[in-house]
C-alpha cells in the first residue's frame, strides 16, 4: 500500500512556537513529528510514501532523502502554493496504485489502515474518510452521516457532539482525476461532491493534530509515555 502525506503547509497558528522548520518537522521530544507518522504507516503496511512538500521543503528532503526504514520516499514538490487540493492532485501523479491513502502531515490518528482499506473495498467507495467522534468542539466541521455514507460537510461551529474529519482519506484516484488545477482546498472541494460515494470509517483510536500550541505541547506528553527510541535510529535528532 502507498500513501501521500501532505507536508507543505506553513503552520501559521504554530509559528510563534515552531518557526524554523515545516510544521510536520516540529520536534516532539527531539523527534520530528513526521517520524511518528511514518512509523505509524510502517506498522500499518505502507511501503511507499509520496511527501507533498512546499514550505521549507529542503529541510524535509535533506532529513529523509529517499527512504525511511523500509518505506520508499518520493517527493511531490510545490513551486508555488497549491493548497491541499492542488497538492493532492499533483502527488497522485507519482502514485502507482489505484487506491491511495492521504494523510495530513500535522495529524496523528491511529486508525487501522488495513481495516479501513477493507471497508473501502466492501462498500465500493470512491472516497473514504477516517472519522472521529468528539464532544464540545469548534475547531472542526461536523459530518452528517447516514448508513456510513457522508451526506453533508458542515461548517465549523460550536458543536456539542458529532463526528469530524480525522485527516486520513482513502481515494480511488481514477475517480478523482477531475480535480481542478491550481491552488484549492480539498476539504472545501469535498462539500461539492454530493453525488459521489463518500463513506465514513469510524474509529475511536487516539487522535490529535498539532495545529495549535496547546495540542503541540499535549502530544509531547502523550508520546513521552511511549517507547519511541526506534523512531530515531540512524537519524539526526532535531534541536
RODRENVO-513889 format. One record per residue: chain; residue number from 1; z, y, x of N, C-alpha, C in turn; residue in one letter. Coordinates in steps of 0.2 Angstrom, whole numbers. Each point is the difference from the previous one (the first is absolute). Layout:
<pts>
<pt A, NUM, <Z, Y, X>, <Z, Y, X>, <Z, Y, X>, A>
...
</pts>
This chain:
<pts>
<pt A, 1, <0, -6, 4>, <0, 6, -4>, <0, 6, 4>, X>
<pt A, 2, <-3, 6, -2>, <0, 6, 3>, <3, 6, -4>, X>
<pt A, 3, <2, 5, 4>, <3, 6, -4>, <-2, 6, 3>, X>
<pt A, 4, <-1, 5, -4>, <-1, 7, 3>, <7, 4, -1>, X>
<pt A, 5, <2, 3, 6>, <6, 4, -1>, <-2, 7, 1>, X>
<pt A, 6, <2, 4, -5>, <-1, 7, 0>, <5, 4, 4>, X>
<pt A, 7, <-3, 2, 6>, <5, 3, 5>, <-3, 7, 3>, X>
<pt A, 8, <-3, 3, -5>, <-3, 7, 3>, <3, 6, -3>, X>
<pt A, 9, <6, -1, -4>, <3, 6, -3>, <3, 5, 5>, X>
<pt A, 10, <1, 6, -3>, <4, 5, 4>, <7, -1, 0>, X>
<pt A, 11, <3, -2, -5>, <7, -1, -1>, <4, 7, -1>, X>
<pt A, 12, <-3, 4, -4>, <3, 7, 0>, <7, 0, -2>, X>
<pt A, 13, <2, -4, -5>, <7, 1, -2>, <5, -3, 5>, X>
<pt A, 14, <-3, -4, 5>, <5, -2, 5>, <-1, 3, 7>, X>
<pt A, 15, <-4, 6, 0>, <-2, 3, 6>, <6, 3, 4>, X>
<pt A, 16, <5, 3, -4>, <5, 3, 4>, <5, -5, 3>, X>
<pt A, 17, <-1, -7, -2>, <4, -5, 3>, <-4, -4, 6>, X>
<pt A, 18, <-6, -2, -2>, <-4, -3, 5>, <-7, 4, 0>, X>
<pt A, 19, <-1, 4, 6>, <-6, 4, 0>, <-5, -2, 6>, X>
<pt A, 20, <2, -4, 4>, <-4, -1, 6>, <-4, -6, 0>, X>
<pt A, 21, <0, -4, -6>, <-4, -6, -1>, <-2, -1, -7>, X>
<pt A, 22, <-5, -4, -1>, <-2, -1, -7>, <5, -3, -4>, X>
<pt A, 23, <1, 1, -7>, <5, -3, -4>, <1, -7, 1>, X>
<pt A, 24, <-5, -4, 0>, <1, -8, 1>, <3, -1, 7>, X>
<pt A, 25, <0, 4, 5>, <3, -1, 6>, <7, 3, 1>, X>
<pt A, 26, <3, 2, -6>, <7, 3, 0>, <4, -5, 3>, X>
<pt A, 27, <5, 2, 5>, <4, -6, 3>, <6, -1, -5>, X>
<pt A, 28, <0, -7, -1>, <6, -3, -4>, <4, -4, 5>, X>
<pt A, 29, <6, 3, 2>, <4, -3, 5>, <-4, -1, 7>, X>
<pt A, 30, <-4, 4, 1>, <-4, 0, 7>, <-7, -4, -1>, X>
<pt A, 31, <-1, -3, -6>, <-6, -4, -1>, <-5, 4, -5>, X>
<pt A, 32, <-6, 0, 1>, <-4, 3, -5>, <0, -3, -6>, X>
<pt A, 33, <0, 4, -6>, <0, -3, -6>, <-6, -5, -2>, X>
<pt A, 34, <-5, 2, 3>, <-6, -5, 0>, <1, -7, 2>, X>
<pt A, 35, <4, 0, 5>, <2, -7, 3>, <3, -5, -6>, X>
<pt A, 36, <4, 3, -4>, <3, -3, -5>, <-5, -3, -5>, X>
<pt A, 37, <-5, 5, -2>, <-5, -2, -4>, <-4, -6, 3>, X>
<pt A, 38, <-2, 1, 6>, <-4, -5, 3>, <3, -7, 0>, X>
<pt A, 39, <7, 0, 2>, <4, -6, 0>, <0, -3, -7>, X>
<pt A, 40, <1, 4, -5>, <0, -2, -7>, <-7, -4, -2>, X>
<pt A, 41, <-5, 4, 2>, <-7, -3, -1>, <-1, -7, 4>, X>
<pt A, 42, <2, 0, 6>, <0, -6, 4>, <3, -6, -4>, X>
<pt A, 43, <6, 1, -2>, <4, -5, -4>, <-3, -2, -6>, X>
<pt A, 44, <-5, 4, -3>, <-3, -1, -6>, <-7, -3, 1>, X>
<pt A, 45, <-2, -2, 6>, <-6, -3, 1>, <-6, 5, 1>, X>
<pt A, 46, <1, 6, 1>, <-5, 5, 2>, <-2, -1, 7>, X>
<pt A, 47, <-7, -1, 2>, <-2, -1, 7>, <-5, 6, 2>, X>
<pt A, 48, <-2, 4, -4>, <-4, 6, 2>, <2, 6, -4>, X>
<pt A, 49, <1, 5, 4>, <2, 7, -3>, <-5, 5, 2>, X>
<pt A, 50, <-2, 4, -5>, <-4, 6, 1>, <5, 6, -1>, X>
<pt A, 51, <1, 4, 6>, <5, 6, -1>, <-5, 6, -1>, X>
<pt A, 52, <1, 3, -6>, <-3, 6, -2>, <4, 6, 3>, X>
<pt A, 53, <-3, 2, 6>, <4, 5, 3>, <-3, 7, 0>, X>
<pt A, 54, <4, 5, 1>, <-3, 7, 0>, <4, 5, 4>, X>
<pt A, 55, <5, 3, -3>, <5, 4, 4>, <3, -3, 6>, X>
<pt A, 56, <-1, 3, 6>, <3, -3, 6>, <-2, -7, 1>, X>
<pt A, 57, <-6, -2, -2>, <-2, -7, 1>, <1, -3, 7>, X>
<pt A, 58, <-1, 4, 5>, <0, -2, 7>, <7, -4, 1>, X>
<pt A, 59, <5, 3, -3>, <7, -3, 2>, <0, -8, -3>, X>
<pt A, 60, <-3, -1, -6>, <0, -6, -3>, <-5, -5, 4>, X>
<pt A, 61, <-6, 3, 2>, <-4, -4, 4>, <2, -2, 6>, X>
<pt A, 62, <3, 4, 4>, <3, -1, 6>, <6, -5, 0>, X>
<pt A, 63, <4, 0, -5>, <6, -4, -1>, <-2, -7, -2>, X>
<pt A, 64, <-5, -1, -4>, <-1, -7, -3>, <-7, -3, 3>, X>
<pt A, 65, <-4, 4, 2>, <-7, -2, 3>, <-3, -5, -5>, X>
<pt A, 66, <-2, -6, 2>, <-4, -4, -5>, <4, -6, -2>, X>
<pt A, 67, <6, 0, 1>, <4, -6, -3>, <8, 1, 0>, X>
<pt A, 68, <2, -3, -6>, <8, 0, 0>, <1, -7, -1>, X>
<pt A, 69, <3, -3, 5>, <2, -8, 0>, <-7, -3, -2>, X>
<pt A, 70, <0, -4, -5>, <-6, -4, -2>, <-4, 4, -5>, X>
<pt A, 71, <1, 6, -1>, <-4, 4, -5>, <-5, 4, 4>, X>
<pt A, 72, <-6, -1, -2>, <-6, 4, 3>, <0, 7, -3>, X>
<pt A, 73, <0, 6, 4>, <0, 6, -3>, <-7, 4, 1>, X>
<pt A, 74, <-2, 3, -5>, <-7, 4, 0>, <2, 7, -3>, X>
<pt A, 75, <-3, 5, 3>, <1, 7, -2>, <-5, 3, -4>, X>
<pt A, 76, <2, 3, -6>, <-5, 4, -4>, <2, 7, 1>, X>
<pt A, 77, <-3, 4, 3>, <2, 6, 2>, <-3, 6, -4>, X>
<pt A, 78, <5, 4, -2>, <-2, 6, -4>, <-2, 6, 5>, X>
<pt A, 79, <-6, 3, 0>, <-1, 6, 4>, <2, 6, -4>, X>
<pt A, 80, <-1, 0, -7>, <3, 5, -4>, <4, -4, -5>, X>
<pt A, 81, <5, 4, -3>, <5, -3, -5>, <-4, -3, -6>, X>
<pt A, 82, <1, -6, -2>, <-3, -4, -5>, <4, -1, -6>, X>
<pt A, 83, <6, 1, 0>, <5, -2, -5>, <0, -7, 0>, X>
<pt A, 84, <5, -3, -5>, <1, -7, 0>, <-6, -4, -2>, X>
<pt A, 85, <-4, 3, -5>, <-6, -3, -3>, <-6, 0, 5>, X>
<pt A, 86, <-1, 5, 3>, <-5, 0, 6>, <1, -4, 5>, X>
<pt A, 87, <7, 0, 2>, <2, -5, 6>, <-1, -7, -2>, X>
<pt A, 88, <1, -2, -6>, <-1, -7, -3>, <-7, -2, 0>, X>
<pt A, 89, <-4, 5, -3>, <-7, -2, 0>, <-3, -1, 7>, X>
<pt A, 90, <2, 5, 5>, <-3, -1, 7>, <3, -7, 3>, X>
<pt A, 91, <6, -1, -1>, <3, -6, 3>, <-3, -7, -3>, X>
<pt A, 92, <-2, 1, -6>, <-3, -7, -3>, <-6, -2, 4>, X>
<pt A, 93, <-3, 5, 3>, <-6, -2, 4>, <1, -4, 6>, X>
<pt A, 94, <6, 0, 2>, <2, -4, 6>, <3, -7, -2>, X>
<pt A, 95, <1, -1, -7>, <3, -7, -2>, <-5, -5, 0>, X>
<pt A, 96, <2, -6, 0>, <-4, -6, 0>, <0, -4, -7>, X>
<pt A, 97, <6, 0, -3>, <2, -4, -6>, <-2, 4, -6>, X>
<pt A, 98, <0, -4, -5>, <-2, 3, -7>, <6, 4, -3>, X>
<pt A, 99, <6, -4, 1>, <7, 3, -3>, <4, 3, 6>, X>
<pt A, 100, <2, 6, 0>, <3, 3, 5>, <6, 4, -2>, X>
<pt A, 101, <6, -1, 4>, <6, 3, -2>, <0, 7, 3>, X>
<pt A, 102, <3, 5, -4>, <0, 7, 3>, <8, 2, 0>, X>
<pt A, 103, <2, 2, 5>, <7, 2, 1>, <1, 7, 2>, X>
<pt A, 104, <5, 3, -3>, <2, 7, 2>, <4, 0, 6>, X>
<pt A, 105, <-2, 4, 5>, <3, -1, 7>, <7, 4, 0>, X>
<pt A, 106, <2, 2, -5>, <7, 3, 0>, <4, -3, -5>, X>
<pt A, 107, <-2, -6, -2>, <4, -4, -6>, <1, -7, 3>, X>
<pt A, 108, <7, -3, -1>, <1, -6, 1>, <2, -4, -7>, X>
<pt A, 109, <-4, -4, -2>, <1, -4, -6>, <-1, -7, 1>, X>
<pt A, 110, <6, -4, 0>, <0, -7, 3>, <-3, -5, -5>, X>
<pt A, 111, <-6, 1, -3>, <-3, -4, -5>, <-3, -6, 4>, X>
<pt A, 112, <0, -6, -4>, <-3, -6, 2>, <-7, 1, -1>, X>
<pt A, 113, <-4, 1, 5>, <-7, 1, 0>, <-4, -6, -2>, X>
<pt A, 114, <2, -6, 2>, <-3, -6, -2>, <0, -1, -8>, X>
<pt A, 115, <6, 2, -3>, <1, -1, -7>, <-4, 5, -4>, X>
<pt A, 116, <0, 6, 3>, <-4, 6, -2>, <-8, -2, 0>, X>
<pt A, 117, <-2, -3, 5>, <-7, -2, 0>, <-2, -5, -5>, X>
<pt A, 118, <5, -5, -1>, <-1, -5, -5>, <0, 3, -7>, X>
<pt A, 119, <4, 4, -1>, <0, 4, -7>, <-6, 4, -1>, X>
<pt A, 120, <-3, 3, 5>, <-6, 4, 0>, <-6, -5, -2>, X>
<pt A, 121, <0, -6, 3>, <-6, -4, -1>, <1, -3, -7>, X>
<pt A, 122, <6, -2, -2>, <1, -4, -7>, <-2, 5, -5>, X>
<pt A, 123, <1, 7, 1>, <-1, 4, -6>, <-7, 3, 1>, X>
<pt A, 124, <-4, -2, 5>, <-7, 3, 1>, <0, 7, 0>, X>
<pt A, 125, <5, 3, 4>, <1, 7, 0>, <-4, 4, 5>, X>
<pt A, 126, <-3, 6, -2>, <-3, 4, 4>, <4, 3, 5>, X>
<pt A, 127, <6, 2, -2>, <5, 4, 4>, <7, -2, -2>, X>
<pt A, 128, <4, -2, 5>, <7, -2, -2>, <5, 5, 4>, X>
<pt A, 129, <5, 2, -4>, <5, 5, 4>, <6, -4, 0>, X>
<pt A, 130, <4, 0, 5>, <7, -2, 1>, <4, 6, -4>, X>
<pt A, 131, <4, -2, -5>, <4, 5, -3>, <7, -2, 0>, X>
<pt A, 132, <4, 5, 0>, <8, 0, 1>, <3, 3, -6>, X>
<pt A, 133, <5, -3, -3>, <4, 3, -5>, <5, 4, 3>, X>
<pt A, 134, <1, 6, -3>, <5, 5, 3>, <3, 4, -6>, X>
<pt A, 135, <6, 3, 1>, <3, 4, -5>, <2, 7, 3>, X>
<pt A, 136, <0, 4, -4>, <1, 7, 1>, <-4, 3, 6>, X>
<pt A, 137, <-6, 1, -1>, <-4, 2, 6>, <-5, 6, -3>, X>
<pt A, 138, <-2, 4, 5>, <-5, 5, -1>, <-5, 1, 5>, X>
<pt A, 139, <1, -4, 6>, <-5, 1, 5>, <-6, -4, -1>, X>
<pt A, 140, <0, -5, -5>, <-6, -4, -1>, <-2, 1, -7>, X>
<pt A, 141, <-7, -2, -2>, <-2, 0, -6>, <1, -7, -3>, X>
<pt A, 142, <2, -1, -6>, <1, -6, -3>, <-6, -3, -2>, X>
<pt A, 143, <0, -7, -2>, <-6, -4, -2>, <1, -2, -7>, X>
<pt A, 144, <-5, 0, -4>, <0, -3, -7>, <-3, -7, 1>, X>
<pt A, 145, <4, -6, -1>, <-3, -6, 1>, <1, -4, -6>, X>
<pt A, 146, <-6, -4, -2>, <0, -4, -6>, <-3, -7, 2>, X>
<pt A, 147, <4, -5, 0>, <-2, -7, 2>, <-3, 0, 7>, X>
<pt A, 148, <4, 3, 4>, <-2, 0, 7>, <-6, 5, 2>, X>
<pt A, 149, <-3, 3, -5>, <-6, 4, 1>, <3, 8, 0>, X>
<pt A, 150, <-2, 3, 5>, <2, 7, 1>, <-5, 4, -5>, X>
<pt A, 151, <2, 4, -5>, <-4, 3, -4>, <1, 8, 0>, X>
<pt A, 152, <5, 2, 4>, <1, 7, 1>, <4, 2, 6>, X>
<pt A, 153, <-3, 5, 4>, <4, 3, 5>, <3, 6, -2>, X>
<pt A, 154, <7, 1, 0>, <3, 6, -3>, <1, 5, 6>, X>
<pt A, 155, <1, 6, -2>, <1, 5, 5>, <8, 0, 2>, X>
<pt A, 156, <1, 2, 6>, <7, 1, 3>, <4, 4, -5>, X>
<pt A, 157, <6, -3, -2>, <4, 4, -4>, <7, -4, 1>, X>
<pt A, 158, <5, 3, -3>, <7, -3, 0>, <-1, -6, -5>, X>
<pt A, 159, <2, -6, 3>, <-1, -6, -4>, <6, -4, 0>, X>
<pt A, 160, <2, -2, -6>, <7, -4, 0>, <-1, -7, 3>, X>
<pt A, 161, <-6, -3, -2>, <-1, -7, 3>, <-7, -2, -1>, X>
<pt A, 162, <-3, -4, 5>, <-7, -2, -1>, <-2, -3, 7>, X>
<pt A, 163, <-7, -2, 0>, <-3, -3, 6>, <-4, 6, 3>, X>
<pt A, 164, <0, -1, 7>, <-4, 5, 4>, <-5, -4, 4>, X>
<pt A, 165, <-5, 4, 2>, <-4, -2, 5>, <3, -1, 7>, X>
<pt A, 166, <1, -6, 3>, <3, -2, 6>, <-3, 1, 6>, X>
<pt A, 167, <-7, 3, 0>, <-4, 1, 6>, <-3, -6, 3>, X>
<pt A, 168, <0, -5, -3>, <-4, -6, 2>, <-5, -2, -5>, X>
<pt A, 169, <-7, 0, 2>, <-5, -2, -5>, <-4, -6, 3>, X>
<pt A, 170, <-3, -4, -5>, <-5, -5, 2>, <-6, 2, -3>, X>
<pt A, 171, <-5, 1, 3>, <-7, 3, -3>, <-5, -5, 2>, X>
<pt A, 172, <-4, -1, -5>, <-7, -4, 1>, <-5, 5, 1>, X>
<pt A, 173, <-2, 1, 7>, <-3, 6, 2>, <-7, 0, -3>, X>
<pt A, 174, <-4, -5, -2>, <-6, 0, -2>, <0, 4, -7>, X>
<pt A, 175, <6, 0, -4>, <0, 3, -6>, <2, 7, 1>, X>
<pt A, 176, <1, 2, 6>, <3, 7, 1>, <-5, 4, 5>, X>
<pt A, 177, <-6, -3, 1>, <-5, 4, 4>, <-2, 7, -3>, X>
<pt A, 178, <2, 1, -7>, <-2, 6, -3>, <5, 5, 2>, X>
<pt A, 179, <5, -1, 4>, <4, 6, 2>, <-4, 5, 2>, X>
<pt A, 180, <2, 6, -2>, <-4, 6, 2>, <1, 2, 7>, X>
<pt A, 181, <-4, 4, 3>, <0, 2, 7>, <5, 6, 1>, X>
<pt A, 182, <2, 1, 6>, <4, 6, 2>, <7, -1, -1>, X>
<pt A, 183, <3, 6, 0>, <8, 0, 0>, <2, 0, -8>, X>
<pt A, 184, <4, -6, -1>, <3, 0, -7>, <6, -5, 0>, X>
<pt A, 185, <4, 1, -5>, <6, -4, -1>, <-2, -7, -3>, X>
<pt A, 186, <2, -5, 3>, <-1, -7, -4>, <4, 0, -6>, X>
<pt A, 187, <6, 2, 1>, <5, 0, -6>, <-2, 4, -6>, X>
<pt A, 188, <-3, 5, 1>, <-3, 4, -5>, <-6, -3, -3>, X>
<pt A, 189, <-4, -3, 4>, <-6, -4, -2>, <2, -5, -5>, X>
<pt A, 190, <5, -4, 2>, <2, -5, -4>, <1, 1, -8>, X>
<pt A, 191, <2, 7, -1>, <2, 2, -7>, <-7, 0, -4>, X>
<pt A, 192, <-6, 0, 3>, <-6, 1, -3>, <-3, -7, -1>, X>
<pt A, 193, <3, -6, 2>, <-3, -6, 0>, <3, -4, -6>, X>
<pt A, 194, <-1, 3, -6>, <3, -3, -6>, <-3, -7, -2>, X>
<pt A, 195, <-7, -1, 2>, <-3, -6, -2>, <0, -5, 5>, X>
<pt A, 196, <3, 1, 6>, <1, -5, 5>, <5, -5, -2>, X>
<pt A, 197, <0, -6, 3>, <5, -5, 0>, <5, 2, 5>, X>
<pt A, 198, <6, 4, -1>, <5, 1, 4>, <6, -3, -2>, X>
<pt A, 199, <3, -4, 5>, <6, -4, -2>, <6, 2, 4>, X>
<pt A, 200, <6, -1, -3>, <6, 2, 3>, <4, -7, 3>, X>
<pt A, 201, <1, 0, 6>, <4, -6, 3>, <7, 3, 1>, X>
<pt A, 202, <4, -3, -4>, <7, 3, 0>, <4, -4, 5>, X>
<pt A, 203, <4, 4, 4>, <4, -3, 5>, <7, 4, 0>, X>
<pt A, 204, <5, -3, 1>, <7, 3, 1>, <2, 0, 7>, X>
<pt A, 205, <-4, -1, 5>, <2, 0, 7>, <1, 7, 2>, X>
<pt A, 206, <3, 1, 6>, <2, 6, 3>, <-6, 5, 1>, X>
<pt A, 207, <1, 6, -3>, <-5, 5, 1>, <3, 7, 2>, X>
<pt A, 208, <-4, 3, 5>, <2, 7, 2>, <-6, 3, 3>, X>
<pt A, 209, <-1, 6, -1>, <-5, 4, 4>, <4, 6, 4>, X>
<pt A, 210, <-3, 2, 6>, <4, 4, 4>, <-3, 7, -1>, X>
<pt A, 211, <-3, 2, -5>, <-3, 6, -1>, <5, 6, 0>, X>
<pt A, 212, <6, -1, -2>, <5, 6, 1>, <6, -2, 4>, X>
<pt A, 213, <3, 5, 3>, <5, -1, 5>, <6, -5, -2>, X>
<pt A, 214, <2, 1, -6>, <5, -5, -3>, <-1, -7, 1>, X>
<pt A, 215, <-7, -2, -2>, <-2, -7, 0>, <-1, -2, 7>, X>
<pt A, 216, <-3, 5, 4>, <-1, -2, 8>, <7, -2, 3>, X>
<pt A, 217, <5, 4, -1>, <7, -2, 3>, <2, -7, -4>, X>
<pt A, 218, <-1, 0, -6>, <3, -6, -4>, <-4, -7, 3>, X>
<pt A, 219, <-6, 0, 1>, <-3, -6, 3>, <2, -2, 7>, X>
<pt A, 220, <2, 5, 4>, <3, -1, 6>, <6, -5, 0>, X>
<pt A, 221, <4, 2, -5>, <7, -4, -1>, <-2, -7, -2>, X>
<pt A, 222, <-5, 0, -5>, <-2, -7, -3>, <-2, -4, 6>, X>
<pt A, 223, <-5, 2, 4>, <-3, -4, 5>, <5, -2, 5>, X>
<pt A, 224, <5, 5, 2>, <4, -1, 5>, <5, -7, -2>, X>
<pt A, 225, <0, -1, -6>, <4, -6, -2>, <-4, -7, 1>, X>
<pt A, 226, <-6, 1, 2>, <-4, -6, 1>, <-2, -1, 7>, X>
<pt A, 227, <-2, -6, 2>, <-2, -1, 7>, <-7, 1, 1>, X>
<pt A, 228, <-2, 6, 3>, <-7, 1, 1>, <-2, 1, 7>, X>
<pt A, 229, <4, -4, 4>, <-2, 0, 8>, <-7, -2, 1>, X>
<pt A, 230, <-3, -5, -4>, <-6, -2, 1>, <-6, 5, -1>, X>
<pt A, 231, <2, 5, -4>, <-5, 6, -1>, <-2, 4, 6>, X>
<pt A, 232, <4, 0, 5>, <-1, 4, 6>, <-3, -4, 6>, X>
<pt A, 233, <-1, -7, -1>, <-2, -4, 6>, <-7, 3, 3>, X>
<pt A, 234, <1, 1, 6>, <-6, 3, 4>, <-2, 7, -2>, X>
<pt A, 235, <4, 3, -4>, <-2, 7, -2>, <5, 5, 2>, X>
<pt A, 236, <-3, 6, 2>, <4, 6, 2>, <4, 3, -6>, X>
<pt A, 237, <6, 0, 1>, <4, 3, -6>, <-1, 8, 0>, X>
<pt A, 238, <-1, 2, -6>, <0, 8, -1>, <7, 3, 1>, X>
<pt A, 239, <0, 6, 3>, <6, 4, 1>, <1, 5, -6>, X>
</pts>
